[in-house]
Structures are given as C-alpha cells and as structure tokens.
Amino acid sequence: MYTVAPTTDDIVALAEQALAAIPARLAQYLSGVGIAVEDVADDATLDELGMDDSWALTGIYRGTPIGSRSFDDIIRQPDVIVLYREPILLEWIEGGEDLFRLVRNVVIHEVAHHFGFSDDEIEALEREPE
C-alpha cells in the first residue's frame, strides 16, 4: 500500500479511524480525546516512564483517569493519545503486520492501560474484530 514511509498525517488518519472503531466498552469514556503523533518520545517522557530506549515506546495516553476527575477540577489539560511514528514504523517493518491493525492495537493498548485494564484484558480487546 505504501511506497514511502507513512507520514505523520497518515498515522493520524489511521489512529482516528481506530479510535472511531474502538470497542464500545471503551468508547463511552473517550469523548473529546485527541490524537497526536510525534516521531519519537522525548527525554522527559522516557525519564517519566523510567525508559532508556525511545524505540521501545509506540504510544502513551496523557490525561486524567475518569475515576480521578472531579467537578472541582481546576482547568486540566485535555486527554490525548500520543503515538510515536518511528517506533510504530519500525515494528511494522520488522513484524510485517498490517499498519492499521498495528496502530489500532497501540490506540487500544494506551486507552485500556489508562483505565486500568490488565494485560490479559488488553490482549482480548486487541483480538476483537475491527
């Protein structure tokens, strides 16, 4: 499908498509969640997660968990799923998986971790039909 590396805009489009098709039990919590794509995680993000290798991080959910929100909240940053383009493309090249499916799984994985799902529950979500 691609003759050159997918662009940031290509990854955004795939992520938006994946977010629109996310399993219903997660979708109810995602109104207003944004999508951002960066080439790789910055040093501050890696430090925050205790990671050394920017190639190992394909995405992160930044936001306030539903259970931690309050009507008393002062202005908070909007929730956003950040995808890291270059690690995703590396995984795509090395694994040979369909790029949409890979992006979809990263989106589902980040959303599910944000809401406290176990690794087994996340794997089950990733296997659900698109």
C-alpha positions as CSV (number, residue, x, y, z in Angstrom):
1,M,0.0,0.0,0.0
2,Y,2.8,2.5,0.9
3,T,5.7,3.1,-1.4
4,V,7.3,5.6,1.0
5,A,7.2,5.7,4.8
6,P,3.8,6.8,6.1
7,T,3.7,10.4,7.2
8,T,2.6,11.9,10.4
9,D,-0.8,12.7,8.7
10,D,-1.1,9.1,7.6
11,I,-0.6,7.8,11.1
12,V,-3.1,10.4,12.5
13,A,-5.7,9.2,9.9
14,L,-5.2,5.6,10.9
15,A,-5.4,6.5,14.6
16,E,-8.6,8.4,14.1
17,Q,-10.1,5.5,12.2
18,A,-9.0,3.2,15.0
19,L,-10.4,5.5,17.7
20,A,-13.8,5.7,15.8
21,A,-13.9,1.8,15.8
22,I,-12.7,1.2,19.3
23,P,-14.7,-1.4,21.3
24,A,-17.9,0.1,22.8
25,R,-17.0,-0.6,26.4
26,L,-14.1,1.8,26.0
27,A,-15.6,4.3,23.5
28,Q,-18.1,5.6,26.1
29,Y,-15.1,7.1,28.1
30,L,-13.3,8.7,25.1
31,S,-15.4,11.7,24.1
32,G,-13.0,14.5,23.3
33,V,-9.8,12.5,23.4
34,G,-7.3,13.9,20.9
35,I,-4.7,12.2,18.8
36,A,-1.1,13.5,18.5
37,V,1.8,11.9,16.6
38,E,5.4,12.6,17.3
39,D,8.4,11.0,15.7
40,V,9.8,9.6,18.9
41,A,9.3,10.1,22.7
42,D,11.3,13.0,24.1
43,D,13.8,12.5,27.0
44,A,11.4,13.9,29.6
45,T,8.7,11.3,28.6
46,L,11.3,8.5,28.7
47,D,12.5,9.7,32.1
48,E,9.0,9.9,33.4
49,L,8.4,6.2,32.4
50,G,11.8,5.0,33.5
51,M,12.8,4.0,30.0
52,D,16.1,4.4,28.1
53,D,15.1,3.3,24.6
54,S,12.8,5.7,22.6
55,W,12.4,2.9,20.0
56,A,10.5,0.7,22.6
57,L,7.7,3.2,23.2
58,T,5.0,3.3,20.5
59,G,2.4,5.4,22.4
60,I,1.2,6.9,25.6
61,Y,-2.1,8.1,26.9
62,R,-1.8,11.5,28.6
63,G,-4.8,12.6,30.7
64,T,-6.7,12.3,33.9
65,P,-8.3,8.9,34.5
66,I,-12.1,9.0,34.7
67,G,-12.0,7.9,38.4
68,S,-9.7,10.7,39.3
69,R,-11.8,13.5,37.8
70,S,-13.9,15.9,39.9
71,F,-16.3,18.7,39.3
72,D,-14.0,20.8,41.4
73,D,-11.1,20.3,39.0
74,I,-9.4,23.5,38.0
75,I,-8.6,23.7,34.3
76,R,-6.9,20.5,33.3
77,Q,-5.1,19.5,30.1
78,P,-7.2,17.7,27.5
79,D,-6.7,13.9,27.2
80,V,-4.6,12.9,24.3
81,I,-3.2,9.7,22.9
82,V,0.3,10.3,21.7
83,L,1.6,7.9,19.1
84,Y,5.3,7.7,18.2
85,R,5.6,7.3,14.5
86,E,9.1,6.0,14.1
87,P,8.8,3.1,16.6
88,I,5.5,2.2,15.1
89,L,7.0,2.1,11.6
90,L,9.9,0.0,12.9
91,E,7.5,-2.5,14.4
92,W,5.5,-2.5,11.2
93,I,8.6,-3.2,9.1
94,E,10.0,-5.8,11.4
95,G,6.8,-7.6,12.2
96,G,5.0,-7.3,8.8
97,E,1.7,-6.7,10.5
98,D,-1.0,-4.5,8.7
99,L,-0.2,-0.9,9.6
100,F,-3.9,-0.1,10.5
101,R,-4.1,-3.1,12.8
102,L,-0.8,-2.1,14.5
103,V,-1.9,1.5,15.0
104,R,-5.3,0.2,16.3
105,N,-3.6,-2.0,18.8
106,V,-1.4,0.8,20.1
107,V,-4.5,3.0,20.5
108,I,-6.5,0.3,22.3
109,H,-3.5,-0.6,24.4
110,E,-2.9,3.0,25.6
111,V,-6.6,3.6,26.3
112,A,-7.0,0.3,28.2
113,H,-3.9,0.9,30.3
114,H,-5.1,4.3,31.2
115,F,-8.3,2.8,32.5
116,G,-6.6,0.1,34.5
117,F,-7.1,-3.0,32.3
118,S,-4.8,-6.0,32.9
119,D,-2.5,-7.2,30.1
120,D,-4.9,-10.2,29.5
121,E,-7.9,-7.9,29.1
122,I,-5.9,-5.7,26.7
123,E,-4.9,-8.7,24.6
124,A,-8.6,-9.7,24.4
125,L,-9.6,-6.2,23.3
126,E,-6.9,-6.2,20.6
127,R,-8.3,-9.5,19.2
128,E,-11.8,-8.1,18.9
129,P,-13.0,-7.6,15.4
130,E,-12.4,-4.2,13.8
